[in-house]
Amino acid sequence: MAKNNGNSNQSIIQDFWSLIEYSFDDIKNVETKNIRWGFFIEQGINIFVAKAGEGKTLLLYALALQYLKEGKKVYYVDFDNPVDLPKDRNLPEVIEKLGVEDLLVYINTNHYLRYLEKRNKGSVGKFLKELFEAVDNNSVVFLDSIQNFIDTNDQKQTTAFMNMLRKYSNLKGLTFAGIHHIARTTGKTKGHTQIEDMADSVYMVKAFKDGSLIEKWGLSVAKQRYRTSSELTVILKDDFEIEIDDVAILDETILTILRVAVSVIRKSDKDLIQKELKEKIKEKLPSVGITKIDNVIKEYTQKGLFETIRGGATNKLFYKVNEDSPYLSLLFNNDISEVKKELLDIVKELEELPEEIEITDDTGSIRIFKAPEAIKNHIWKMKDEEAKLILDKLKGNTVNSELNSDLETLVDSEDNDDYIPF
């Protein structure tokens, strides 16, 4: 008996190895996934999370268009928006202009209702399964949005849904991109953690707008299975064209600390060492911990927003703002009006201004400013009407003109040291 059991067990073992046909080459020679734009994992599961109004659908339209331009088959499943939204956003017009209408399959709730009517019964899960079976291999599938396909608070449903995406990603080489929402109570990904846990990449999305129009999105990684970028900006151009910049700051506390830090350094009448800089920031932001301030200053010194130089009798390390840092536009320019942006651009061009200029304010006193940084600091706190008056004056001058009289308006009658430019 024992001998027969041994032979039986040996047979089962051999049968098992023949079934899976394991070889070391299966991990050595497997193709690695392609990471597009630094954040989008092909043949993987990508989730984009944001609150309402951040342009999540518009972002997916832009990503879909990039694939269509390359001749890639795209399936866009939209159960979240009105059926006329693509037309309202001029999506059909752009697609016809590119001549790629045969490559896009856009499925909305009307198509699902027709499916149910013909099936007599069914579910979203069955609909998606049949869809994934029917789509072309190596296609891109956009899902807008996840909460319309499953109950995201139900662990069983969520796990089954994410497993289905993984199955077809592996079997058919499908690339998935899904939209999800932020929970109001926690500010994190809505629903069960399986969505985040089982995805390949999860990015928090924040829109930067000019009025009501979205100019770009900041993407910050929440889940990173592969070597994707931790922060970046997706810039929206005409006809859904996008440009990627590896600069983004989404955390409101970090934004606040950096804005205050830049303001403090620019307005200081002396160079600041790290301890002094942290103390001045803490004065203006008493609710923020000193450790948080310290970590943010260190991180963005490494990222090039701040520069450190040694000087003085003790050769201490002083902090300066790197005026060429791309982070500055994220800190300030997204929050100011067009007229102020134009005024800042003109002031930026006034390279012939002396190192220091004298401006007489309406109290009659004289102040010395380093230009153009000190002038910029006043622009942040101006009213649009005041900026417009100065802009009109400066437009009428040449760079070599005497500008003191025109720049007087940049100075407030009271110097508010507690002012934070945002």
C-alpha positions in Angstrom: 0.0 0.0 0.0 2.7 2.4 1.0 4.6 1.7 -2.2 1.6 2.3 -4.3 0.9 5.6 -2.5 4.4 6.6 -3.2 4.1 5.9 -6.9 0.7 7.7 -6.9 2.2 10.7 -5.2 5.1 10.8 -7.6 2.7 10.6 -10.5 0.7 13.6 -9.2 3.9 15.6 -8.7 5.2 14.8 -12.3 1.7 15.7 -13.6 1.7 19.0 -11.8 5.1 20.1 -13.2 4.0 19.0 -16.7 0.9 21.1 -16.4 2.6 24.4 -15.4 5.7 23.7 -17.5 7.8 25.9 -15.2 11.1 27.2 -16.4 13.4 29.9 -15.0 13.1 31.6 -18.4 9.5 32.4 -17.4 10.8 35.2 -15.2 14.1 35.9 -16.9 12.7 36.4 -20.4 9.3 37.9 -19.7 8.7 41.4 -21.2 8.5 44.3 -18.7 5.6 46.7 -18.9 6.0 49.9 -20.8 5.6 53.1 -18.7 4.2 55.8 -20.9 4.6 59.5 -20.1 6.2 58.5 -16.8 3.0 57.5 -15.1 0.8 55.4 -17.4 1.5 51.6 -17.3 0.6 49.8 -20.4 -0.9 46.3 -20.1 -1.7 47.3 -16.5 -4.3 48.9 -14.3 -4.2 52.7 -13.9 -6.5 54.5 -11.6 -7.0 58.3 -11.5 -8.6 59.7 -8.3 -9.9 63.2 -7.8 -12.8 65.2 -6.3 -15.6 66.5 -8.5 -14.7 69.3 -10.9 -11.1 68.3 -11.4 -11.5 67.3 -15.1 -11.0 63.6 -14.7 -13.0 62.8 -17.9 -11.1 65.5 -19.8 -7.8 64.0 -18.7 -8.9 60.5 -20.0 -10.1 62.1 -23.3 -6.6 63.6 -23.7 -4.9 60.2 -22.9 -7.2 58.4 -25.3 -6.4 60.8 -28.1 -2.7 60.2 -27.8 -3.3 56.5 -28.4 -5.7 57.1 -31.3 -3.1 59.3 -33.0 -0.7 56.3 -32.9 -3.2 54.0 -34.5 -4.1 52.2 -31.3 -7.6 50.8 -30.8 -9.3 52.5 -27.9 -12.5 51.5 -26.1 -14.0 54.2 -23.9 -16.8 53.0 -21.5 -18.6 56.0 -20.0 -21.4 55.2 -17.6 -20.9 58.4 -15.6 -21.6 61.4 -18.0 -24.5 62.5 -20.2 -24.4 60.9 -23.6 -23.8 64.3 -25.3 -20.7 65.2 -23.3 -18.2 64.1 -26.0 -19.9 66.3 -28.5 -20.0 69.2 -26.0 -16.2 68.8 -25.6 -15.7 68.7 -29.4 -14.2 65.2 -29.1 -15.9 63.9 -32.4 -14.7 66.9 -34.3 -11.1 66.3 -33.2 -11.3 62.6 -34.0 -12.7 63.2 -37.5 -10.0 65.8 -38.1 -7.4 63.2 -37.3 -9.1 60.5 -39.4 -9.1 57.9 -36.6 -12.9 57.5 -36.0 -12.6 53.8 -36.9 -10.2 53.2 -34.0 -12.5 54.6 -31.2 -15.4 52.6 -29.7 -17.3 54.9 -27.4 -19.8 53.0 -25.2 -22.3 54.9 -23.1 -25.3 54.0 -20.9 -27.6 53.8 -24.0 -25.5 51.0 -25.4 -25.7 49.2 -22.0 -29.5 49.6 -22.0 -29.7 48.0 -25.5 -27.6 45.2 -24.3 -29.9 44.5 -21.3 -33.0 44.7 -23.6 -31.6 42.1 -26.0 -30.3 39.8 -23.2 -33.6 40.2 -21.2 -31.5 40.1 -18.1 -27.9 40.8 -17.2 -25.6 42.9 -15.1 -22.8 45.4 -15.4 -20.3 42.7 -14.5 -21.5 40.4 -17.3 -21.6 43.3 -19.7 -17.9 44.2 -18.9 -16.8 40.5 -19.1 -18.4 40.1 -22.6 -16.9 43.4 -23.7 -13.4 42.4 -22.6 -13.8 39.1 -24.4 -14.8 41.0 -27.6 -12.2 43.8 -27.7 -9.1 43.5 -29.7 -5.9 42.3 -28.0 -3.5 44.9 -26.8 -6.2 47.6 -26.8 -6.6 50.4 -24.3 -9.9 50.4 -22.3 -11.0 53.6 -20.4 -13.5 53.1 -17.6 -15.5 56.2 -16.5 -16.1 55.8 -13.7 -15.5 52.8 -11.4 -18.3 53.6 -9.0 -20.7 53.1 -11.9 -19.6 49.5 -12.4 -19.4 48.2 -8.8 -20.3 49.0 -5.3 -16.9 50.3 -4.2 -17.6 49.7 -0.5 -18.3 46.0 -1.1 -15.0 44.1 -0.8 -16.2 41.0 -2.6 -17.4 43.1 -5.6 -14.3 45.3 -5.6 -12.0 42.3 -5.5 -13.9 40.5 -8.3 -13.8 43.6 -10.5 -10.1 44.2 -10.0 -9.3 40.5 -10.6 -11.3 40.7 -13.8 -9.2 43.7 -15.0 -6.0 41.8 -14.1 -7.2 38.7 -15.9 -7.8 40.5 -19.2 -4.7 42.6 -18.8 -2.6 39.4 -18.6 -4.5 37.3 -21.1 -5.2 39.9 -23.8 -2.6 42.5 -23.1 -5.3 45.1 -22.3 -4.4 48.4 -20.8 -6.9 49.8 -18.3 -7.4 53.4 -17.1 -10.2 54.0 -14.7 -11.6 57.1 -13.0 -12.4 57.1 -9.3 -13.5 59.6 -6.7 -12.2 61.0 -3.4 -14.2 60.2 -0.2 -15.4 63.5 1.3 -14.8 62.3 4.9 -11.2 61.1 4.5 -9.9 62.9 1.5 -8.6 59.5 0.2 -9.6 57.0 -2.4 -13.3 56.3 -2.1 -14.5 52.8 -1.2 -12.7 49.7 -0.4 -8.9 49.7 -0.3 -8.8 46.8 -2.8 -9.1 49.4 -5.6 -5.8 51.0 -4.6 -4.1 47.7 -3.4 -4.8 45.8 -6.6 -4.0 48.6 -9.2 -0.6 49.0 -10.8 -0.7 52.8 -10.4 -3.0 55.2 -8.6 -2.6 58.9 -9.1 -4.3 61.7 -7.2 -5.4 64.4 -9.7 -5.7 68.2 -9.2 -6.7 70.6 -11.9 -5.1 74.0 -12.4 -7.5 76.4 -14.1 -7.6 79.8 -15.8 -11.0 80.8 -14.8 -13.2 77.8 -15.5 -10.9 76.4 -18.2 -8.4 73.6 -17.2 -4.9 74.4 -18.3 -3.1 71.4 -16.7 -3.4 68.7 -14.0 -1.0 67.9 -11.2 -0.6 64.1 -10.7 0.7 62.8 -7.4 1.3 59.1 -6.9 -0.8 57.3 -4.3 0.2 53.7 -5.3 3.3 52.8 -7.2 3.9 49.2 -8.3 6.4 50.1 -11.0 9.0 52.9 -11.3 6.6 55.7 -12.2 7.0 59.4 -11.4 5.9 60.5 -7.9 4.8 63.9 -9.1 4.3 65.5 -12.5 2.1 67.9 -14.5 0.0 67.1 -17.5 -0.3 70.3 -19.6 -3.4 70.4 -21.9 -3.0 72.0 -25.3 -5.2 72.4 -28.3 -7.1 69.4 -29.7 -6.4 67.4 -26.5 -2.7 67.4 -27.1 -0.7 66.9 -23.9 2.7 67.8 -22.7 4.3 66.3 -19.6 6.3 68.2 -17.0 7.8 66.4 -14.1 6.8 69.2 -11.7 3.8 69.0 -9.4 2.7 69.9 -5.9 -0.7 68.7 -4.8 -0.5 68.7 -1.0 -2.2 71.9 0.3 0.0 72.0 3.4 3.2 71.7 1.3 1.9 74.4 -1.1 1.3 76.8 1.9 4.6 76.1 3.5 6.5 76.8 0.2 4.5 79.9 -0.6 5.3 81.3 2.8 8.9 80.3 2.6 9.4 82.0 -0.8 7.6 85.1 0.6 9.8 85.2 3.7 13.0 84.8 1.9 12.1 87.4 -0.7 11.0 90.0 1.8 13.8 89.5 4.3 16.4 92.3 4.6 19.2 89.7 5.2 20.1 86.2 4.2 18.4 83.6 6.4 20.0 80.4 7.8 17.8 77.3 8.0 16.8 77.9 11.7 15.7 81.5 11.0 13.8 80.5 7.9 11.9 77.7 9.8 11.1 80.1 12.7 9.7 82.8 10.4 7.6 80.2 8.6 6.3 78.8 11.9 5.4 82.3 13.1 3.1 82.7 10.1 1.8 79.0 10.2 1.5 78.2 13.9 -0.7 75.2 13.2 2.0 73.4 11.1 4.6 71.4 13.0 8.2 72.4 12.8 9.3 68.9 11.7 6.9 69.2 8.7 8.3 72.6 7.8 11.9 71.2 8.1 11.1 68.2 5.9 9.4 70.3 3.2 12.3 72.8 3.1 14.8 70.0 2.8 12.8 68.2 0.1 12.4 71.3 -2.1 16.0 72.4 -1.7 16.9 69.0 -3.2 14.3 69.7 -6.0 15.9 73.0 -6.7 13.3 75.5 -5.5 15.7 76.8 -2.9 19.4 77.3 -3.2 21.9 77.2 -0.4 25.1 79.3 -0.2 27.8 79.6 2.4 28.9 83.0 3.6 29.6 85.3 6.5 32.3 85.2 9.1 31.0 81.8 10.3 30.5 80.3 6.8 26.9 79.5 7.6 24.5 78.0 5.1 22.0 80.6 3.8 18.8 80.1 1.8 17.8 81.8 -1.4 15.0 81.3 -3.9 15.9 79.8 -7.2 14.0 82.2 -9.4 14.4 79.9 -12.4 12.7 77.0 -10.6 9.6 75.7 -12.4 7.9 75.2 -9.0 7.4 78.9 -8.7 4.7 79.0 -11.4 2.8 76.2 -9.5 3.1 78.2 -6.2 1.8 81.5 -7.5 0.9 81.9 -11.1 -2.1 79.5 -11.0 -3.8 81.7 -8.4 -3.4 85.1 -10.0 -5.3 86.8 -12.7 -4.3 87.2 -16.3 -3.6 90.9 -15.8 -1.2 90.2 -13.0 0.5 87.4 -15.0 1.1 89.9 -17.8 2.4 92.5 -15.4 4.8 90.0 -13.9 6.0 89.0 -17.3 6.8 92.7 -18.1 8.6 93.2 -14.8 10.6 90.1 -15.4 11.9 91.6 -18.7 13.1 94.8 -17.0 16.7 93.5 -16.8 18.1 97.1 -17.2 16.6 98.1 -13.9 19.4 98.9 -11.3 20.1 96.5 -8.5 18.2 98.9 -6.2 15.6 101.5 -7.0 14.1 104.3 -4.9 10.4 104.6 -4.7 8.5 107.3 -2.8 5.2 106.1 -1.4 2.2 108.3 -0.6 3.5 109.0 2.9 6.6 110.7 1.5 9.1 108.2 2.9 11.8 106.5 0.8 12.1 102.8 0.5 14.9 100.9 -1.2 14.0 97.7 -3.1 15.9 95.1 -4.8 14.5 94.6 -8.2 12.6 92.9 -9.7 11.9 90.4 -6.8 10.7 93.1 -4.4 8.4 94.5 -7.1 7.0 91.1 -7.8 6.1 90.7 -4.1 3.9 93.8 -4.3 2.1 92.5 -7.4 0.8 89.4 -5.6 -1.3 91.6 -3.2 -2.5 94.2 -5.7 -6.1 94.5 -6.8 -6.7 93.7 -10.5 -7.7 97.3 -11.2 -4.4 98.6 -9.7 -2.5 96.1 -11.8 -4.3 97.1 -14.9 -3.4 100.8 -14.4 0.3 100.0 -14.0 0.2 97.5 -16.8 -1.1 100.2 -19.2 1.6 102.6 -18.1 4.4 100.1 -18.4 3.2 99.1 -21.9 3.7 102.7 -23.0 7.3 102.8 -21.8 10.5 101.2 -23.1 12.8 99.2 -20.9 15.2 102.2 -20.8 12.6 104.7 -19.7 12.5 106.2 -16.2 10.2 103.9 -14.3 10.2 105.1 -10.7 7.0 107.2 -11.1 5.2 104.3 -12.7 6.4 101.8 -10.1 5.2 103.9 -7.1 1.8 102.4 -7.3 3.3 99.0 -6.6 4.0 100.1 -3.0 1.1 100.0 -0.5 0.7 102.9 1.9 1.2 100.4 4.8 3.9 97.7 4.7 2.2 94.6 6.0 4.9 92.1 7.1 2.4 89.5 7.9 1.1 89.4 4.3 1.2 86.0 2.6 1.0 86.2 -1.2 -1.9 83.8 -1.8 
